[in-house]
């Protein structure tokens, strides 16, 4: 099944919902960054959540960035998404190894630790919107639930999951975001809370073969689910040698001149996809000349 996101409404548009299947894009991230299983699970959850949050934005050029900074051995993660289903991300430390948690699961909370989650929305205004919360659990889904409630005043339920194969490739990945619109009747709120509480885990549902549509039907079926949009999702990095050149120029004239004087080729890597770009001393000199015009 190719990765995609569905957007839906329920309860006469009093509920809006999103669901994603993201196995391929999380596996792509694992390959790019050679992540350990627990790092794959942590980054995969943030990628899945970020992709759904990206398509919540309305502008064609809007960009969403989620940063997690934690005290755990992963140190943090960064994910960037747009409104078209494109998402990319990277961990600070990719090769974290931890024993399973008390439930026998990958210890994502232990890998992330205590810290902050920051959401930055660049919507073409003078200043981007920035919302920040303290991490509540480090499990990512609960942290995003808390972010929506406190920073966007949108009562939400977020479920995210990544299941690994024995060979450490990604077996399943996906999730959902369900949000209540203002003035939703208490009766609907109560029934929805019961339905969400009955969900054991996202990966259990994905393992049963559920599509994003079926996942939302499973949770919201009694409220009358209407799928309004289907958006392909993919890990997509727009890096290029030209973009990396601009980053090199920004480090300063003196530092670039030192690289030229050493007479060696240098390689710069993209954080998001690990693609390496090589620059000869001659290319560095041309960059320096261009920057001083």
MIDOSE-1310 file (N, C-alpha, C; in nm, 2 decimals, decimal comma, always signed):
residues 293
xxxx	+0,08/-0,12/+0,00/+0,00/+0,00/+0,00/+0,09/+0,12/+0,00; +0,07/+0,21/-0,10/+0,14/+0,34/-0,10/+0,10/+0,43/+0,01; +0,19/+0,51/+0,06/+0,16/+0,60/+0,17/+0,06/+0,71/+0,12; -0,04/+0,74/+0,21/-0,13/+0,85/+0,18/-0,20/+0,89/+0,31
xxxx	-0,26/+1,01/+0,30/-0,33/+1,07/+0,41/-0,48/+1,09/+0,37; -0,57/+1,06/+0,45/-0,71/+1,09/+0,43/-0,75/+1,20/+0,52; -0,84/+1,29/+0,47/-0,90/+1,40/+0,55/-1,05/+1,37/+0,56; -1,11/+1,38/+0,67/-1,25/+1,34/+0,69/-1,32/+1,43/+0,79
xxxx	-1,45/+1,42/+0,79/-1,53/+1,48/+0,89/-1,63/+1,38/+0,94; -1,69/+1,41/+1,06/-1,79/+1,32/+1,12/-1,88/+1,40/+1,21; -1,98/+1,34/+1,26/-2,08/+1,41/+1,35/-2,12/+1,54/+1,29; -2,17/+1,54/+1,17/-2,22/+1,67/+1,10/-2,11/+1,78/+1,11
xxxx	-1,99/+1,74/+1,08/-1,87/+1,83/+1,07/-1,83/+1,89/+1,21; -1,88/+1,82/+1,32/-1,84/+1,87/+1,45/-1,70/+1,80/+1,48; -1,66/+1,70/+1,41/-1,54/+1,63/+1,42/-1,46/+1,64/+1,29; -1,33/+1,67/+1,30/-1,25/+1,66/+1,18/-1,14/+1,56/+1,21
xxxx	-1,10/+1,49/+1,11/-1,01/+1,37/+1,13/-0,91/+1,36/+1,02; -0,79/+1,31/+1,05/-0,69/+1,27/+0,95/-0,63/+1,14/+0,99; -0,60/+1,06/+0,89/-0,53/+0,93/+0,91/-0,43/+0,91/+0,80; -0,32/+0,84/+0,84/-0,21/+0,82/+0,74/-0,16/+0,68/+0,75
xxxx	-0,12/+0,62/+0,64/-0,03/+0,50/+0,64/+0,10/+0,55/+0,58; +0,21/+0,53/+0,65/+0,34/+0,59/+0,62/+0,45/+0,50/+0,63; +0,43/+0,37/+0,60/+0,54/+0,27/+0,61/+0,65/+0,30/+0,52; +0,62/+0,34/+0,39/+0,73/+0,36/+0,29/+0,81/+0,48/+0,33
xxxx	+0,75/+0,59/+0,37/+0,83/+0,71/+0,40/+0,91/+0,70/+0,52; +0,86/+0,62/+0,62/+0,94/+0,59/+0,74/+1,06/+0,50/+0,71; +1,03/+0,40/+0,63/+1,14/+0,31/+0,58/+1,25/+0,39/+0,50; +1,20/+0,49/+0,42/+1,30/+0,57/+0,35/+1,38/+0,65/+0,45
xxxx	+1,32/+0,71/+0,55/+1,40/+0,78/+0,65/+1,50/+0,69/+0,72; +1,46/+0,56/+0,75/+1,55/+0,47/+0,81/+1,67/+0,44/+0,73; +1,64/+0,43/+0,60/+1,76/+0,40/+0,50/+1,85/+0,52/+0,50; +1,79/+0,64/+0,48/+1,87/+0,76/+0,47/+1,96/+0,78/+0,59
xxxx	+1,91/+0,76/+0,71/+1,98/+0,79/+0,84/+2,04/+0,67/+0,91; +2,01/+0,55/+0,85/+2,06/+0,42/+0,92/+2,03/+0,42/+1,06; +1,90/+0,45/+1,09/+1,86/+0,46/+1,23/+1,84/+0,32/+1,30; +1,87/+0,32/+1,43/+1,84/+0,20/+1,51/+1,69/+0,19/+1,52
xxxx	+1,64/+0,07/+1,57/+1,49/+0,05/+1,58/+1,42/+0,16/+1,66; +1,48/+0,19/+1,78/+1,41/+0,29/+1,86/+1,41/+0,43/+1,80; +1,52/+0,46/+1,73/+1,53/+0,59/+1,67/+1,43/+0,59/+1,55; +1,42/+0,48/+1,48/+1,33/+0,47/+1,36/+1,18/+0,49/+1,41
xxxx	+1,15/+0,43/+1,53/+1,02/+0,44/+1,58/+0,99/+0,59/+1,62; +1,08/+0,65/+1,69/+1,06/+0,79/+1,73/+1,05/+0,88/+1,61; +1,14/+0,88/+1,52/+1,14/+0,96/+1,40/+1,02/+0,93/+1,32; +0,98/+0,80/+1,31/+0,87/+0,76/+1,23/+0,74/+0,82/+1,28
xxxx	+0,72/+0,82/+1,41/+0,60/+0,88/+1,47/+0,59/+1,03/+1,44; +0,71/+1,10/+1,45/+0,71/+1,24/+1,43/+0,69/+1,28/+1,28; +0,74/+1,19/+1,19/+0,72/+1,21/+1,05/+0,57/+1,19/+1,02; +0,51/+1,09/+1,07/+0,37/+1,06/+1,05/+0,28/+1,17/+1,10
xxxx	+0,30/+1,22/+1,22/+0,23/+1,33/+1,28/+0,25/+1,46/+1,20; +0,38/+1,48/+1,16/+0,41/+1,60/+1,09/+0,34/+1,61/+0,95; +0,34/+1,49/+0,88/+0,28/+1,49/+0,75/+0,13/+1,53/+0,76; +0,06/+1,47/+0,86/-0,08/+1,51/+0,88/-0,10/+1,65/+0,92
xxxx	-0,02/+1,70/+1,00/-0,03/+1,85/+1,04/+0,01/+1,94/+0,92; +0,09/+1,89/+0,83/+0,13/+1,97/+0,71/+0,00/+1,99/+0,63; -0,07/+1,89/+0,60/-0,19/+1,90/+0,52/-0,30/+1,98/+0,58; -0,29/+2,01/+0,71/-0,39/+2,09/+0,78/-0,37/+2,24/+0,73
xxxx	-0,25/+2,27/+0,68/-0,23/+2,41/+0,64/-0,29/+2,44/+0,50; -0,33/+2,56/+0,48/-0,41/+2,59/+0,36/-0,33/+2,64/+0,24; -0,22/+2,71/+0,27/-0,14/+2,78/+0,17/-0,05/+2,68/+0,09; -0,04/+2,70/-0,04/+0,04/+2,62/-0,13/+0,19/+2,62/-0,08
xxxx	+0,23/+2,74/-0,03/+0,37/+2,75/+0,01/+0,40/+2,74/+0,16; +0,29/+2,71/+0,23/+0,31/+2,70/+0,38/+0,40/+2,59/+0,42; +0,48/+2,61/+0,52/+0,58/+2,51/+0,57/+0,56/+2,49/+0,72; +0,56/+2,37/+0,76/+0,55/+2,34/+0,90/+0,68/+2,27/+0,95
xxxx	+0,73/+2,31/+1,06/+0,85/+2,25/+1,12/+0,82/+2,21/+1,26; +0,85/+2,08/+1,29/+0,84/+2,04/+1,43/+0,98/+2,00/+1,48; +1,02/+2,06/+1,59/+1,14/+2,03/+1,66/+1,12/+1,97/+1,79; +1,19/+1,86/+1,82/+1,19/+1,80/+1,95/+1,33/+1,81/+2,01
xxxx	+1,35/+1,87/+2,12/+1,48/+1,87/+2,19/+1,46/+1,80/+2,33; +1,54/+1,70/+2,35/+1,52/+1,62/+2,47/+1,65/+1,58/+2,54; +1,64/+1,54/+2,66/+1,75/+1,50/+2,74/+1,80/+1,36/+2,72; +1,72/+1,28/+2,64/+1,75/+1,14/+2,61/+1,87/+1,13/+2,52
xxxx	+1,91/+1,01/+2,49/+2,03/+0,98/+2,41/+2,01/+1,02/+2,26; +1,88/+1,04/+2,21/+1,86/+1,08/+2,08/+1,88/+1,23/+2,06; +1,87/+1,31/+2,18/+1,89/+1,45/+2,18/+1,78/+1,53/+2,12; +1,73/+1,48/+2,01/+1,62/+1,55/+1,94/+1,60/+1,51/+1,80
xxxx	+1,50/+1,57/+1,74/+1,46/+1,54/+1,60/+1,40/+1,66/+1,54; +1,41/+1,67/+1,41/+1,35/+1,78/+1,33/+1,27/+1,72/+1,21; +1,15/+1,77/+1,19/+1,06/+1,72/+1,08/+1,00/+1,85/+1,02; +1,00/+1,85/+0,88/+0,95/+1,96/+0,81/+0,85/+1,90/+0,71
xxxx	+0,73/+1,96/+0,70/+0,62/+1,92/+0,61/+0,56/+2,03/+0,54; +0,50/+2,00/+0,42/+0,42/+2,10/+0,35/+0,27/+2,06/+0,34; +0,19/+2,14/+0,27/+0,05/+2,11/+0,26/+0,01/+2,01/+0,15; +0,12/+1,96/+0,09/+0,09/+1,87/-0,02/+0,13/+1,72/+0,01
xxxx	+0,16/+1,69/+0,14/+0,19/+1,56/+0,18/+0,34/+1,52/+0,17; +0,42/+1,62/+0,14/+0,57/+1,60/+0,14/+0,62/+1,62/+0,29; +0,71/+1,53/+0,33/+0,76/+1,54/+0,46/+0,91/+1,49/+0,46; +0,99/+1,55/+0,55/+1,13/+1,50/+0,56/+1,17/+1,52/+0,71
xxxx	+1,27/+1,45/+0,75/+1,31/+1,47/+0,89/+1,44/+1,40/+0,92; +1,50/+1,43/+1,04/+1,62/+1,37/+1,08/+1,63/+1,36/+1,23; +1,70/+1,26/+1,28/+1,73/+1,26/+1,43/+1,87/+1,32/+1,45; +1,88/+1,38/+1,57/+2,02/+1,43/+1,61/+2,12/+1,31/+1,63
xxxx	+2,08/+1,21/+1,69/+2,16/+1,09/+1,71/+2,08/+0,97/+1,65; +2,14/+0,90/+1,55/+2,06/+0,80/+1,48/+2,08/+0,65/+1,54; +2,18/+0,63/+1,61/+2,22/+0,49/+1,64/+2,19/+0,46/+1,79; +2,09/+0,51/+1,85/+2,06/+0,49/+1,99/+2,01/+0,35/+2,01
xxxx	+2,07/+0,28/+2,11/+2,03/+0,15/+2,15/+1,98/+0,15/+2,29; +1,86/+0,10/+2,32/+1,80/+0,10/+2,45/+1,73/-0,03/+2,47; +1,73/-0,09/+2,60/+1,65/-0,21/+2,62/+1,50/-0,17/+2,61; +1,41/-0,27/+2,59/+1,27/-0,25/+2,58/+1,22/-0,19/+2,71
xxxx	+1,10/-0,12/+2,70/+1,04/-0,06/+2,82/+0,97/-0,17/+2,90; +0,90/-0,12/+3,00/+0,83/-0,22/+3,09/+0,72/-0,30/+3,02; +0,67/-0,25/+2,91/+0,57/-0,32/+2,83/+0,63/-0,41/+2,72; +0,76/-0,41/+2,72/+0,82/-0,49/+2,61/+0,83/-0,42/+2,48
xxxx	+0,80/-0,29/+2,47/+0,80/-0,22/+2,35/+0,93/-0,13/+2,34; +0,95/-0,08/+2,21/+1,07/+0,01/+2,19/+1,05/+0,13/+2,28; +1,16/+0,17/+2,35/+1,15/+0,27/+2,45/+1,17/+0,41/+2,39; +1,07/+0,46/+2,32/+1,08/+0,59/+2,25/+1,09/+0,70/+2,36
xxxx	+1,01/+0,69/+2,46/+1,02/+0,79/+2,57/+1,16/+0,80/+2,63; +1,22/+0,69/+2,65/+1,35/+0,68/+2,71/+1,46/+0,74/+2,61; +1,44/+0,72/+2,48/+1,53/+0,77/+2,38/+1,52/+0,93/+2,37; +1,39/+0,98/+2,38/+1,37/+1,12/+2,37/+1,40/+1,20/+2,50
xxxx	+1,35/+1,14/+2,61/+1,37/+1,21/+2,74/+1,28/+1,33/+2,77; +1,32/+1,41/+2,86/+1,25/+1,53/+2,89/+1,30/+1,65/+2,80; +1,21/+1,74/+2,78/+1,25/+1,85/+2,70/+1,14/+1,93/+2,64; +1,15/+1,98/+2,52/+1,05/+2,06/+2,46/+1,01/+2,01/+2,32
xxxx	+0,89/+2,05/+2,28/+0,84/+2,03/+2,14/+0,80/+2,17/+2,09; +0,85/+2,20/+1,98/+0,83/+2,33/+1,92/+0,77/+2,32/+1,78; +0,66/+2,39/+1,75/+0,59/+2,38/+1,62/+0,61/+2,52/+1,56; +0,67/+2,53/+1,44/+0,69/+2,65/+1,36/+0,61/+2,65/+1,23
xxxx	+0,52/+2,74/+1,21/+0,44/+2,75/+1,09/+0,48/+2,87/+1,01; +0,54/+2,85/+0,90/+0,58/+2,96/+0,81/+0,47/+2,98/+0,70; +0,38/+3,08/+0,72/+0,27/+3,09/+0,63/+0,28/+3,22/+0,55; +0,40/+3,26/+0,52/+0,42/+3,38/+0,44/+0,40/+3,51/+0,50
xxxx	+0,38/+3,51/+0,63/+0,35/+3,64/+0,71/+0,49/+3,70/+0,75; +0,49/+3,81/+0,81/+0,61/+3,87/+0,85/+0,69/+3,78/+0,95; +0,62/+3,73/+1,04/+0,68/+3,64/+1,14/+0,61/+3,50/+1,14; +0,68/+3,39/+1,15/+0,62/+3,26/+1,16/+0,55/+3,24/+1,29
xxxx	+0,44/+3,16/+1,29/+0,38/+3,12/+1,42/+0,47/+3,02/+1,49; +0,49/+3,04/+1,62/+0,57/+2,95/+1,69/+0,49/+2,91/+1,82; +0,47/+2,78/+1,84/+0,41/+2,72/+1,96/+0,50/+2,63/+2,02; +0,51/+2,63/+2,16/+0,61/+2,55/+2,23/+0,55/+2,49/+2,35
xxxx	+0,57/+2,36/+2,38/+0,53/+2,30/+2,50/+0,64/+2,22/+2,56; +0,63/+2,19/+2,69/+0,72/+2,09/+2,75/+0,67/+1,95/+2,71; +0,76/+1,87/+2,68/+0,73/+1,73/+2,65/+0,65/+1,67/+2,77; +0,54/+1,60/+2,74/+0,46/+1,54/+2,85/+0,51/+1,40/+2,88
xxxx	+0,54/+1,32/+2,77/+0,57/+1,18/+2,79/+0,70/+1,14/+2,70; +0,72/+1,22/+2,60/+0,83/+1,18/+2,51/+0,79/+1,07/+2,41; +0,66/+1,03/+2,41/+0,61/+0,93/+2,32/+0,56/+0,98/+2,19; +0,56/+1,11/+2,18/+0,53/+1,19/+2,06/+0,38/+1,21/+2,04
xxxx	+0,30/+1,11/+2,03/+0,15/+1,12/+2,01/+0,09/+1,20/+2,13; +0,12/+1,17/+2,25/+0,07/+1,24/+2,37/+0,12/+1,38/+2,37; +0,24/+1,40/+2,33/+0,30/+1,54/+2,33/+0,22/+1,62/+2,22; +0,20/+1,57/+2,11/+0,12/+1,65/+2,01/-0,02/+1,67/+2,05
xxxx	-0,08/+1,58/+2,12/-0,22/+1,60/+2,18/-0,22/+1,72/+2,27; -0,11/+1,72/+2,36/-0,10/+1,83/+2,45/-0,08/+1,96/+2,38; +0,01/+1,96/+2,27/+0,04/+2,08/+2,20/-0,09/+2,14/+2,14; -0,17/+2,05/+2,07/-0,30/+2,10/+2,01/-0,39/+2,17/+2,12
xxxx	-0,40/+2,10/+2,24/-0,49/+2,15/+2,34/-0,44/+2,29/+2,40; -0,31/+2,30/+2,41/-0,26/+2,42/+2,48/-0,22/+2,54/+2,39; -0,16/+2,50/+2,27/-0,12/+2,61/+2,18/-0,22/+2,65/+2,07; -0,30/+2,55/+2,04/-0,40/+2,58/+1,93/-0,55/+2,58/+1,98
xxxx	-0,56/+2,55/+2,11/-0,69/+2,54/+2,18/-0,79/+2,45/+2,09; -0,73/+2,34/+2,05/-0,81/+2,24/+1,97/-0,81/+2,11/+2,04; -0,91/+2,07/+2,11/-0,92/+1,94/+2,18/-0,90/+1,83/+2,07; -0,79/+1,75/+2,10/-0,75/+1,65/+1,99/-0,71/+1,52/+2,06
xxxx	-0,72/+1,42/+1,97/-0,66/+1,29/+2,01/-0,56/+1,25/+1,90; -0,44/+1,22/+1,93/-0,34/+1,18/+1,84/-0,29/+1,04/+1,87; -0,29/+0,95/+1,76/-0,24/+0,82/+1,78/-0,14/+0,79/+1,67; -0,02/+0,75/+1,71/+0,09/+0,72/+1,61/+0,16/+0,59/+1,65
xxxx	+0,21/+0,52/+1,55/+0,27/+0,40/+1,57/+0,37/+0,35/+1,46; +0,48/+0,29/+1,50/+0,57/+0,23/+1,41/+0,60/+0,09/+1,46; +0,59/-0,01/+1,37/+0,62/-0,15/+1,41/+0,74/-0,20/+1,32; +0,84/-0,26/+1,38/+0,96/-0,30/+1,31/+0,95/-0,45/+1,28
xxxx	+1,02/-0,49/+1,17/+1,04/-0,63/+1,14/+1,16/-0,68/+1,22; +1,18/-0,81/+1,22/+1,30/-0,86/+1,29/+1,43/-0,82/+1,23; +1,43/-0,79/+1,10/+1,55/-0,74/+1,03/+1,57/-0,59/+1,04; +1,49/-0,53/+1,13/+1,49/-0,38/+1,16/+1,45/-0,29/+1,05
xxxx	+1,38/-0,35/+0,95/+1,31/-0,27/+0,85/+1,17/-0,23/+0,91; +1,10/-0,14/+0,84/+0,97/-0,10/+0,90/+0,86/-0,19/+0,84; +0,78/-0,24/+0,94/+0,67/-0,33/+0,90/+0,54/-0,25/+0,88; +0,51/-0,16/+0,98/+0,39/-0,08/+0,97/+0,42/+0,06/+1,03
xxxx	+0,36/+0,16/+0,97/+0,37/+0,29/+1,03/+0,24/+0,37/+0,99; +0,20/+0,45/+1,08/+0,08/+0,53/+1,05/+0,03/+0,60/+1,17; -0,09/+0,66/+1,16/-0,15/+0,72/+1,28/-0,28/+0,80/+1,24; -0,33/+0,87/+1,34/-0,45/+0,95/+1,32/-0,45/+1,07/+1,41
xxxx	-0,52/+1,18/+1,36/-0,54/+1,30/+1,44/-0,69/+1,32/+1,44; -0,76/+1,33/+1,55/-0,90/+1,35/+1,55/-0,92/+1,48/+1,64; -1,00/+1,57/+1,59/-1,02/+1,70/+1,66/-1,16/+1,74/+1,67; -1,20/+1,80/+1,78/-1,33/+1,85/+1,80/-1,35/+1,99/+1,76
xxxx	-1,45/+2,02/+1,69/-1,48/+2,16/+1,66/-1,55/+2,23/+1,78; -1,54/+2,36/+1,78/-1,61/+2,43/+1,89/-1,76/+2,40/+1,90; -1,81/+2,40/+2,02/-1,95/+2,38/+2,05/-2,00/+2,24/+2,02; -1,91/+2,14/+2,02/-1,95/+2,00/+2,00/-2,03/+1,96/+2,13
xxxx	-2,15/+1,90/+2,11/-2,23/+1,86/+2,22/-2,15/+1,76/+2,31; -2,18/+1,77/+2,44/-2,11/+1,68/+2,54/-2,14/+1,54/+2,52; -2,25/+1,50/+2,46/-2,29/+1,36/+2,44/-2,19/+1,31/+2,33; -2,16/+1,39/+2,23/-2,07/+1,34/+2,12/-1,93/+1,33/+2,18
xxxx	-1,89/+1,43/+2,26/-1,76/+1,43/+2,32/-1,74/+1,30/+2,41; -1,84/+1,27/+2,49/-1,83/+1,15/+2,58/-1,82/+1,02/+2,50; -1,90/+1,01/+2,39/-1,89/+0,89/+2,31/-1,76/+0,88/+2,24; -1,71/+0,99/+2,19/-1,58/+0,99/+2,12/-1,47/+0,95/+2,21
xxxx	-1,47/+1,00/+2,33/-1,37/+0,96/+2,43/-1,37/+0,81/+2,45; -1,49/+0,75/+2,46/-1,50/+0,61/+2,48/-1,44/+0,53/+2,36; -1,47/+0,58/+2,24/-1,42/+0,51/+2,12/-1,27/+0,52/+2,12; -1,21/+0,63/+2,14/-1,06/+0,65/+2,14/-1,00/+0,56/+2,25
xxxx	-1,06/+0,56/+2,37/-1,00/+0,48/+2,47/-1,00/+0,33/+2,44; -1,09/+0,29/+2,35/-1,09/+0,15/+2,31/-0,99/+0,11/+2,21; -0,92/+0,20/+2,15/-0,81/+0,17/+2,06/-0,69/+0,13/+2,13; -0,65/+0,00/+2,11/-0,53/-0,05/+2,18/-0,40/+0,01/+2,13
xxxx	-0,38/+0,00/+2,00/-0,26/+0,07/+1,94/-0,28/+0,08/+1,79; -0,22/+0,19/+1,74/-0,23/+0,21/+1,59/-0,17/+0,09/+1,51; -0,06/+0,04/+1,56/+0,00/-0,06/+1,48/-0,08/-0,19/+1,48; -0,15/-0,22/+1,59/-0,24/-0,33/+1,60/-0,35/-0,32/+1,48
xxxx	-0,40/-0,20/+1,47/-0,50/-0,18/+1,36/-0,44/-0,20/+1,22; -0,32/-0,14/+1,21/-0,25/-0,15/+1,08/-0,22/-0,30/+1,05; -0,18/-0,37/+1,15/-0,14/-0,51/+1,13/-0,27/-0,59/+1,09; -0,38/-0,55/+1,13/-0,51/-0,61/+1,09/-0,54/-0,58/+0,94
xxxx	-0,46/-0,50/+0,88/-0,48/-0,47/+0,74/-0,56/-0,34/+0,71; -0,59/-0,27/+0,82/-0,67/-0,15/+0,80/-0,61/-0,04/+0,72; -0,68/+0,02/+0,63/-0,64/+0,14/+0,55/-0,67/+0,26/+0,64; -0,62/+0,38/+0,60/-0,65/+0,50/+0,68/-0,80/+0,52/+0,69
xxxx	-0,87/+0,49/+0,58/-1,02/+0,51/+0,58/-1,08/+0,41/+0,68; -1,04/+0,29/+0,68/-1,09/+0,19/+0,77/-1,06/+0,22/+0,92; -0,94/+0,28/+0,94/-0,90/+0,32/+1,07/-0,99/+0,42/+1,13; -1,03/+0,52/+1,04/-1,12/+0,63/+1,09/-1,26/+0,57/+1,11
xxxx	-1,30/+0,48/+1,02/-1,43/+0,42/+1,03/-1,44/+0,34/+1,16; -1,33/+0,27/+1,20/-1,32/+0,19/+1,32/-1,35/+0,28/+1,44; -1,29/+0,40/+1,44/-1,30/+0,49/+1,56/-1,43/+0,57/+1,55; -1,46/+0,62/+1,43/-1,57/+0,72/+1,42/-1,69/+0,67/+1,35
xxxx	-1,70/+0,54/+1,32/-1,81/+0,49/+1,24/-1,95/+0,53/+1,29; -1,97/+0,53/+1,42/-2,10/+0,56/+1,47/-2,14/+0,71/+1,45; -2,04/+0,79/+1,41/-2,07/+0,94/+1,39/-2,09/+0,97/+1,25; -2,08/+0,87/+1,16/-2,10/+0,90/+1,02/-1,98/+0,97/+0,95
xxxx	-1,88/+0,89/+0,92/-1,75/+0,94/+0,86/-1,77/+0,98/+0,71; -1,72/+1,09/+0,67/-1,72/+1,13/+0,53/-1,58/+1,17/+0,49; -1,51/+1,09/+0,41/-1,38/+1,13/+0,36/-1,39/+1,24/+0,26; -1,32/+1,35/+0,28/-1,33/+1,46/+0,19/-1,21/+1,48/+0,10
xxxx	-1,10/+1,41/+0,13/-0,98/+1,43/+0,05/-0,88/+1,32/+0,08; -0,81/+1,28/-0,03/-0,70/+1,18/-0,02/-0,57/+1,24/-0,08; -0,47/+1,24/+0,00/-0,34/+1,31/-0,04/-0,23/+1,21/-0,03; -0,15/+1,19/-0,14/-0,04/+1,10/-0,14/+0,07/+1,16/-0,04
xxxx	+0,14/+1,07/+0,03/+0,24/+1,12/+0,13/+0,37/+1,06/+0,09; +0,48/+1,13/+0,11/+0,61/+1,08/+0,07/+0,72/+1,15/+0,14; +0,83/+1,08/+0,16/+0,95/+1,15/+0,21/+1,02/+1,22/+0,10; +1,02/+1,35/+0,10/+1,07/+1,43/-0,01/+1,17/+1,54/+0,04
xxxx	+1,29/+1,53/-0,01/+1,39/+1,64/+0,03/+1,42/+1,72/-0,10; +1,42/+1,85/-0,08/+1,44/+1,94/-0,20/+1,58/+2,00/-0,19; +1,67/+1,93/-0,13/+1,81/+1,98/-0,13/+1,87/+1,98/-0,27; +1,98/+2,06/-0,29/+2,05/+2,06/-0,41/+2,19/+2,12/-0,39
xxxx	+2,28/+2,11/-0,48/+2,41/+2,17/-0,46/+2,40/+2,32/-0,45; +2,31/+2,38/-0,52/+2,29/+2,53/-0,51/+2,25/+2,57/-0,37; +2,15/+2,49/-0,31/+2,11/+2,52/-0,17/+2,22/+2,50/-0,07; +2,30/+2,40/-0,09/+2,41/+2,37/+0,00/+2,52/+2,48/-0,01
xxxx	+2,54/+2,53/-0,14/+2,63/+2,64/-0,16/+2,60/+2,76/-0,08; +2,47/+2,79/-0,07/+2,42/+2,91/+0,01/+2,46/+2,89/+0,16; +2,44/+2,76/+0,20/+2,47/+2,73/+0,34/+2,62/+2,75/+0,37; +2,70/+2,71/+0,27/+2,85/+2,72/+0,29/+2,89/+2,87/+0,29
xxxx	+2,83/+2,95/+0,20/+2,86/+3,09/+0,20/+2,83/+3,16/+0,33; +2,72/+3,11/+0,40/+2,68/+3,17/+0,52/+2,77/+3,15/+0,64; +2,87/+3,06/+0,63/+2,96/+3,03/+0,74/+3,07/+3,14/+0,75; +3,09/+3,22/+0,65/+3,18/+3,33/+0,66/+3,30/+3,33/+0,57
xxxx	+3,34/+3,45/+0,53/+3,45/+3,46/+0,43/+3,58/+3,40/+0,48; +3,62/+3,42/+0,61/+3,74/+3,37/+0,66/+3,75/+3,22/+0,66; +3,64/+3,16/+0,71/+3,64/+3,01/+0,71/+3,65/+2,95/+0,57; +3,58/+3,01/+0,48/+3,59/+2,96/+0,34/+3,73/+2,97/+0,28
xxxx	+3,79/+3,09/+0,31/+3,93/+3,11/+0,26/+4,02/+3,01/+0,32; +4,00/+2,97/+0,45/+4,09/+2,87/+0,51/+4,07/+2,73/+0,44; +3,95/+2,70/+0,40/+3,92/+2,57/+0,33/+4,00/+2,58/+0,20; +3,99/+2,69/+0,13/+4,06/+2,71/+0,00/+4,21/+2,69/+0,02
xxxx	+4,27/+2,76/+0,12/+4,41/+2,75/+0,14/+4,46/+2,61/+0,18; +4,37/+2,53/+0,24/+4,41/+2,39/+0,27/+4,42/+2,31/+0,14; +4,35/+2,35/+0,03/+4,36/+2,29/-0,10/+4,30/+2,15/-0,11; +4,20/+2,13/-0,02/+4,14/+2,00/-0,02/+3,99/+2,01/-0,06
xxxx	+3,94/+1,90/-0,12/+3,79/+1,90/-0,15/+3,72/+1,89/-0,01; +3,60/+1,95/+0,00/+3,52/+1,93/+0,12/+3,39/+1,87/+0,07; +3,33/+1,80/+0,17/+3,20/+1,74/+0,14/+3,10/+1,79/+0,25; +2,98/+1,84/+0,20/+2,88/+1,89/+0,29/+2,76/+1,79/+0,27
xxxx	+2,70/+1,75/+0,38/+2,59/+1,66/+0,38/+2,46/+1,73/+0,42; +2,35/+1,69/+0,35/+2,22/+1,74/+0,38/+2,17/+1,67/+0,51; +2,12/+1,74/+0,61/+2,07/+1,68/+0,73/+1,96/+1,59/+0,71; +1,87/+1,63/+0,61/+1,74/+1,56/+0,60/+1,76/+1,42/+0,52
xxxx	+1,84/+1,42/+0,42/+1,85/+1,30/+0,34/+1,99/+1,24/+0,33; +2,09/+1,30/+0,40/+2,22/+1,25/+0,40/+2,30/+1,25/+0,27; +2,24/+1,32/+0,17/+2,31/+1,33/+0,04/+2,43/+1,42/+0,06; +2,55/+1,37/+0,00/+2,67/+1,44/+0,01/+2,70/+1,53/-0,11
xxxx	+2,75/+1,65/-0,09/+2,78/+1,74/-0,20/+2,93/+1,78/-0,19; +3,01/+1,75/-0,30/+3,15/+1,78/-0,29/+3,18/+1,91/-0,36; +3,27/+1,98/-0,29/+3,32/+2,11/-0,34/+3,47/+2,11/-0,35; +3,52/+2,15/-0,47/+3,67/+2,16/-0,49/+3,71/+2,30/-0,44
xxxx	+3,84/+2,32/-0,42/+3,89/+2,45/-0,39/+3,85/+2,55/-0,49; +3,85/+2,51/-0,62/+3,81/+2,61/-0,72/+3,67/+2,65/-0,71; +3,58/+2,55/-0,68/+3,44/+2,59/-0,66/+3,42/+2,68/-0,54; +3,49/+2,65/-0,43/+3,49/+2,73/-0,31/+3,53/+2,88/-0,34
xxxx	+3,64/+2,89/-0,42/+3,69/+3,02/-0,46/+3,58/+3,10/-0,54; +3,51/+3,02/-0,63/+3,40/+3,08/-0,71/+3,29/+3,13/-0,62; +3,26/+3,05/-0,52/+3,15/+3,08/-0,43/+3,19/+3,21/-0,35; +3,31/+3,22/-0,31/+3,36/+3,33/-0,23/+3,36/+3,46/-0,32
xxxx	+3,40/+3,44/-0,44/+3,40/+3,56/-0,54/+3,25/+3,61/-0,56; +3,16/+3,51/-0,58/+3,02/+3,54/-0,60/+2,96/+3,62/-0,48; +3,00/+3,57/-0,36/+2,95/+3,63/-0,23/+2,99/+3,77/-0,21; +3,11/+3,81/-0,26/+3,16/+3,94/-0,24/+3,13/+4,04/-0,35
x	+3,05/+4,00/-0,44/+3,01/+4,09/-0,55/+2,91/+4,20/-0,49
